[in-house]
Amino acid sequence: MEPMDIVGKNKEDASLPKATMTKIIKEMLPPDVRVARDTQDLLIECCVEFINLISSESNEVCNREERRTIAPEHVLKALEVLGFGEYIEEVYAAYEQHRLETMDTVRSGRCSNVAAMTEEEALAEQQRMFAEARARMNGSATVPAKQPDSEALAEQQRMFAEAHAEMNGGVTVPSKQPDSEADQNLTS
């Protein structure tokens, strides 16, 4: 049997994280039940196939409504069309829970203050977060206070500007020229 083509990729390219799926499988079973690796792989393949089936049908529902973006309602309708109507209530409850958690994240300020940052503040925050991640990865309890070298800073500024331009439809903002000798030292 030939692998099905999924939006330009082979079926083997579409997968789910094995460790996460194994954890989910184990959590659903009593502690004394063991699952063979072949069985875990089969369950993961079934999950991928189910997601492909729901996605495809959701897309068809979306197209019938002459929409270009698949909405949660399209997924719920796809479940009904495919004979999984008994799960609609539970899926909708999970969706609502996710939506509430997402709104709480935005309201708590984790995402809302990013737009108010200047480019320099965003770069400084990015460096701080990278340093924290490196410290966690290396098992270090403290975050090094090392400032990035000028080449790394220039590269990050270039990447940030490219990403910013891409988000704004290709419109670029000229980079600020250094005002003082101290600023020139940072960029040279």
N, C-alpha and C positions, 0 to 999 in steps of 0.2 A: 504494500500500500504506500503510495507516494505521500510525503508530508504535505499538508494543506498549506497553501500560500496565505499568509496573514499580513496584509498591507506591506507587501514587498519583502517580507522576511519568511524564512522557513519556520515550520511549526516547532522545530527544535530550539529556535532562538527565543521563543516565548516561554518563560518559566516563572516560577515563584521561588522565593528564597527557601531553600531546603531546610535550613535550621529552624526558621519560623514555622514552616508547615509541620515539621516533626514535633515541635513543641505544642502546636495546636492539636495535633493528632493525639499525643500523649495525655494532654489535659482533658480530652474528651473521654478517655477510657479509664477503667478502674486501674489502680496502681499495680495490680498483680498481672495485668495483661501486657504481653510483649507483642511488638509488631515487627515483622520481618522487613528488611530493607527493600526487598522487591515490592512488598505491599505498600510501604511508604511512598516509593517512586510511583506506583500505580495510582495511589490516592492523589498525589501531586498532579499527575497527568490528567486525572479526572477533573480536578479543580481548574486547571488551565483550560480544559475543553469546555467546562461549564461557563467559565468567564467569557470564552470566545463565543459560545452560543448566545449568552445573554447580551453581549456587546453587539453581535450581528443583528439580533432581533430588535434591540433598542435602536440601532441605526435605521432599520427598516421602518419602525414606528415613527421615528423622527422624520424620515424622508416622506412618509405618507402625509405627515402634517406640514410638509414643505418648510421644515426648519433645518438649520445648519448645525445647531449645537444640541447634543443629546442632553436632555434634562432628566432629573430624577423621576419625573412622571413617565418618561419614555421607558425607563428601566422597569418601573412598576407595571406598566402596560405589557412590556415584553414578558415579564414573569407570568402574567395572566394568560397571554397568548400561548406560551409554551407549556401551560399546564401546571405551573407552580403557584397558582393563586393562593394556596394555603399559607405561603410564606410572605405574602405581601404585607400583612400587618406587622410582622416581626422585622422585615426589611425596612419598612417605613419608620418604625420606632428606632432602629439603629441609625437611620439617616437623620432623624430629628435630634438624636443624642449627639451625633457628630456635628451637626449644624450648631447646636448650643455650645459645644466645647470649642468650636472654631470661633464663634462670636466672643466667648469669654477670653480667648487668647488675644484677639484684636483689642478688646476693651481693656484688658489688663496692661496694655501698653507695649507688649512685646513686639507688635508690628506697627503700631500707630506712630511711634516717634521716629521711625526711619526717614520718612519724608521730610521732617523738620531739620534733619542733619545737613550740615554743609558737607562738601566733598572731603575736606580735611578731617572733619569729625567722623565721617563714615569710614575713612581709611584708618584712623586711629582706633576706632571700635573694632574694625576688622582685624587689625594687628593684635589687639588685646584678646579677641576671641581665638585667633590662631595660637597665640601664646598659651592660653588656657588649655586648648585642645592638645597642644604638644606636651604640656606639663602632665595632663591626665594620661596621655598615651605613654609617656616615659615613666609614669608612676611617681612623678615629682609632686610634692605638696605645694611648692611655691611656684609662682609664675615669674619667669625671668623678666627683668625690666629692660632688656636689651632693645635698643631702637633699631629699626631696619636700616640697612645701609642705603646709600643714595640710589644705587642702581636698582635695588629691589623696590624702593619706594617709587621711583620713576616708572618701573614696569607695572606696578600695581595701579598707579595713577592712569597709565595708558590703558590698561585693561578696564578700569572703572569707567574711563571716558568712552571707550568703545561700547561697553555694555549700556551706558547711559544713552549714547547716541542710538543704539539699536532699539532701546525701549521707546525712544522719542521719534521713531520713524526715520532714522538716519540723520537727524539734525544734530550737528555737533556744536558744542560751546567751546570757543577758544580757551585754552588753558591760561590761567592767570600767570603773568610774568612776575618774577620775584621782585618785591619792593625794596628789600634791604639786603645787605651783605650776608646776613644770617640766612635769609631765604635762598640766596644764590648758592650758599654752601650746601643746602639741602638738595638742590637740583643739579649740582655739578659733581 
